[in-house]
Amino acid sequence: MIIAKNLMHEPITILRDSSLSDAIKKLLYYNISRLIVRKDLKLVGILTEKDIGNFLFKDTSAASLEQIPIDKIMKPIIFIDGTASVQDCARTMISNGISSLVVGTSEKAEGILTKTDIVANYAESHVGENKVVQIKNPGYVSVSTESSLSEAIQKMFENNISRIIVTNQNKKPIGIITFRDFFGISLQLASEQDVTESAALSGQIRKGFLSDVGFGGISLARDIMTRKILSVSPDDDLSYACKLMITNQINGLAVVDKEGKTGIISKTDIVQFLAGYIGIRGLVLKKKVLQ
């Protein structure tokens, strides 16, 4: 049986006394969505792009990114035993509303296990077992290419999500926006300003994203979206969909049927699907945890 130890990998960490600016730069440099926070050799918290996004655009202070400590934002780590099954890992993620677990304890961490690791394992170990149609999500949160950035951010807040689909005039998914895209723009805008005014301007930049008359109001979703929406058919093997996500380093796929109707399948959907199993291979679905 495949267990947590078989799927874990070494996490990328950041020191507890680092700033929000340090964390954002590290996320962008490694193109990752989370950092494990440590104090000396002890793991003390976790920081995700979603946590940063929620704070960055809701914080009303004028503090600069360099002045905000990450321990103000980080969340507690959820640990799991190295012998836990894939299903137990999936259930723990879903029940806690998280996308990663640390294998071991705070004193002796062995590695980190993410949704991506679980999906990669499914791609290799469950060929021919299930179809995309079994778990595709017919509904998804979206904005149009003509929507403002402020509207996109507000929708992400309202639906508690870290990425949003961008559709064209025919309601077809053609792109995606994540909090990481906003981080890059925030740093770019900040770097264009006078350093002596960085504290005030950092607050102005954050408010500008949410303002209907500021940067967020005049810039459109199409200006910063990533044009990388791949699609699968409802009849495709679920393991093939997983492989596409892993190979292309993306979190979701469009599901397009013969009539052109579109749905979405994400890594979260797959983890939820696995969380409903009693065993790993070829067993009956006990329940499907809805998103």
C-alpha positions in Angstrom: 0.0 0.0 0.0 1.2 3.5 -0.9 1.6 5.7 2.2 2.5 9.3 3.0 6.2 8.6 3.2 6.2 7.3 -0.4 4.8 10.5 -1.8 6.4 13.3 0.4 9.1 15.6 -0.8 11.4 18.1 0.9 9.6 21.5 1.5 10.9 24.9 0.7 11.2 26.8 3.9 11.4 30.4 5.1 12.6 31.9 8.4 9.9 33.1 10.8 11.5 36.6 11.1 11.2 37.1 7.3 9.0 39.8 5.8 6.0 39.5 3.5 8.2 40.8 0.7 10.7 38.0 1.3 7.9 35.4 1.1 6.3 36.7 -2.1 9.7 36.9 -3.8 10.4 33.3 -2.8 7.0 32.0 -4.0 7.5 33.7 -7.3 11.1 32.5 -7.7 10.3 28.9 -7.0 6.9 29.1 -8.7 5.2 27.5 -5.7 2.0 28.2 -3.7 3.2 27.6 -0.1 6.2 28.0 2.2 6.9 26.2 5.4 7.9 28.6 8.2 10.7 27.6 10.5 12.4 28.9 13.6 15.9 27.5 13.6 15.3 23.8 12.8 11.8 23.7 14.1 8.8 24.0 11.8 6.4 26.5 13.2 3.8 27.4 10.5 2.8 27.4 6.9 2.2 30.3 4.6 0.2 30.0 1.3 -0.4 32.3 -1.6 -4.1 32.3 -0.6 -3.2 33.5 3.0 -1.0 36.2 1.6 -3.6 37.3 -1.0 -6.3 37.6 1.6 -4.1 39.6 3.9 -2.5 41.8 1.2 -5.7 43.1 -0.2 -7.7 43.3 3.1 -5.0 45.0 5.3 -5.8 48.6 5.8 -2.5 49.7 7.2 0.1 51.7 5.2 2.9 49.3 6.1 5.2 48.3 3.3 5.7 44.6 2.3 9.1 44.8 3.9 7.6 45.9 7.2 5.0 43.1 7.5 6.3 40.0 9.3 5.1 36.6 8.0 4.3 35.4 11.5 1.4 37.8 11.4 -0.1 35.8 8.5 1.1 32.2 8.8 -1.2 29.4 9.8 -0.6 26.3 12.0 0.8 23.2 10.3 -1.3 20.0 10.1 1.0 17.0 10.7 0.3 13.4 9.6 2.1 10.1 10.3 4.3 8.8 7.6 2.4 5.5 7.5 -1.0 7.2 6.7 -2.7 6.0 3.6 -3.4 8.2 0.6 -7.1 8.2 1.5 -6.3 9.3 5.0 -4.2 12.1 3.7 -6.9 13.2 1.3 -9.5 13.1 4.0 -7.3 15.1 6.3 -6.8 17.8 3.7 -10.5 18.0 2.8 -11.7 18.1 6.4 -9.2 20.9 7.3 -9.7 22.8 4.1 -6.0 22.7 3.3 -3.8 21.5 0.4 -0.7 20.2 2.1 0.4 18.2 5.1 3.7 17.9 6.9 4.8 14.3 7.5 6.2 13.8 11.0 6.1 16.2 13.9 7.3 19.8 14.5 10.4 18.4 16.2 11.1 15.9 13.5 9.5 16.6 10.1 10.3 14.1 7.4 8.8 16.0 4.4 5.7 17.6 2.9 2.8 16.1 1.1 0.6 18.2 -1.3 -2.4 17.8 -3.5 0.0 17.7 -6.4 1.8 14.7 -4.9 -1.6 12.9 -4.5 -2.7 13.7 -8.1 0.7 12.6 -9.5 0.3 9.3 -7.7 -3.2 8.8 -9.1 -1.9 9.4 -12.6 0.6 6.6 -12.2 -1.3 4.1 -10.0 -5.0 4.3 -11.2 -4.8 4.0 -15.0 -8.2 2.8 -16.5 -10.1 2.9 -13.2 -12.3 6.1 -13.6 -13.5 8.6 -16.1 -13.4 12.4 -16.0 -17.2 12.5 -16.1 -17.4 10.9 -12.7 -16.0 14.0 -10.9 -16.1 17.0 -13.3 -17.6 20.1 -11.8 -20.2 21.7 -14.1 -20.1 25.0 -12.3 -17.1 27.2 -11.6 -16.4 30.8 -10.6 -15.3 33.0 -13.4 -14.9 36.6 -14.8 -14.9 37.7 -18.4 -11.9 39.0 -20.2 -13.5 42.5 -19.9 -13.9 42.3 -16.2 -11.8 44.6 -14.1 -9.1 43.3 -11.8 -10.9 44.7 -8.8 -14.0 42.5 -9.7 -11.8 39.4 -10.1 -10.2 40.0 -6.6 -13.6 40.6 -5.0 -15.0 37.3 -6.5 -12.0 35.4 -5.2 -12.6 36.8 -1.7 -16.3 36.1 -1.9 -15.8 32.5 -2.9 -12.7 31.8 -0.8 -10.6 30.7 -3.8 -7.0 31.5 -4.8 -7.6 31.4 -8.6 -10.4 32.3 -11.0 -11.2 31.3 -14.5 -11.4 33.9 -17.3 -13.9 33.3 -20.0 -14.4 34.9 -23.5 -17.7 36.4 -24.8 -19.0 32.8 -25.5 -18.4 31.8 -21.9 -15.5 29.5 -22.9 -12.6 29.3 -20.4 -9.5 30.8 -22.1 -7.3 31.9 -19.1 -6.8 31.9 -15.4 -5.8 34.5 -12.8 -4.2 33.5 -9.4 -3.1 35.5 -6.4 0.5 34.9 -7.6 -0.3 37.1 -10.7 -1.3 39.9 -8.4 1.8 39.5 -6.3 4.0 40.0 -9.4 2.2 43.2 -10.3 2.4 44.5 -6.7 6.2 44.1 -6.6 6.5 45.6 -10.0 4.4 48.7 -9.1 6.3 49.0 -5.8 9.7 48.9 -7.5 8.7 51.7 -9.8 8.1 54.1 -6.8 10.5 56.1 -4.7 11.9 53.9 -2.0 11.6 56.6 0.6 7.8 56.5 0.1 7.6 52.7 0.0 5.4 52.4 3.2 2.7 54.7 2.0 2.8 53.5 -1.6 2.5 49.9 -0.6 -0.9 50.7 1.0 -1.9 52.7 -2.0 -1.0 49.9 -4.3 -3.1 47.4 -2.4 -6.1 49.7 -2.2 -5.6 50.5 -5.9 -6.3 46.9 -6.8 -9.7 47.0 -5.1 -10.7 50.5 -6.3 -13.2 51.0 -9.1 -11.3 54.1 -10.1 -7.7 52.9 -9.3 -5.4 50.5 -11.0 -7.8 47.6 -10.3 -10.7 49.4 -11.9 -9.1 50.4 -15.1 -7.0 47.2 -15.7 -8.8 44.2 -17.2 -8.6 40.5 -16.5 -7.2 39.8 -19.9 -4.2 42.0 -19.1 -2.8 39.7 -16.5 -4.4 36.3 -17.1 -2.3 33.2 -17.9 -3.4 31.9 -21.3 -3.0 28.2 -20.4 -6.3 26.4 -20.2 -6.1 22.8 -21.4 -9.1 20.6 -22.0 -10.2 17.0 -21.7 -13.3 15.1 -22.7 -15.8 13.7 -20.1 -14.9 10.2 -21.4 -11.2 10.6 -21.0 -9.5 8.5 -18.3 -9.1 10.3 -15.0 -5.5 9.3 -14.8 -4.9 11.0 -18.2 -6.4 14.3 -16.8 -4.1 14.0 -13.7 -1.1 13.5 -15.9 -1.9 16.6 -18.0 -2.1 18.7 -14.8 1.2 17.4 -13.5 3.1 17.6 -16.9 1.9 21.2 -17.5 2.2 22.3 -13.8 -1.4 23.5 -13.7 -4.2 23.1 -11.1 -7.2 22.4 -13.3 -8.6 21.5 -16.8 -11.6 22.5 -18.8 -13.9 19.6 -19.5 -15.6 20.0 -22.9 -18.3 17.5 -24.2 -19.3 16.9 -27.8 -21.9 19.7 -27.6 -19.3 22.2 -26.5 -20.6 22.4 -23.0 -17.9 23.2 -20.5 -17.1 22.1 -17.0 -14.0 22.1 -14.8 -11.9 19.5 -13.1 -9.3 20.5 -10.5 -6.7 18.8 -8.3 -9.1 19.6 -5.4 -11.9 17.6 -7.1 -9.5 14.6 -7.4 -8.5 14.8 -3.8 -12.1 15.0 -2.8 -12.9 12.0 -5.0 -10.1 10.0 -3.3 -11.3 11.1 0.1 -14.6 9.3 -0.6 -12.9 5.9 -1.0 -12.6 3.2 1.6 -9.6 1.7 -0.1 -7.2 2.5 -2.9 -7.7 0.4 -6.0 -10.9 -0.7 -7.6 -13.2 -0.2 -4.6 -16.7 1.3 -4.4 -17.1 5.0 -3.9 -18.5 5.6 -0.5 -19.3 9.3 -0.9 -18.2 12.3 -2.8 -17.2 15.3 -0.8 -18.7 18.3 -2.6 -16.6 21.5 -3.1 
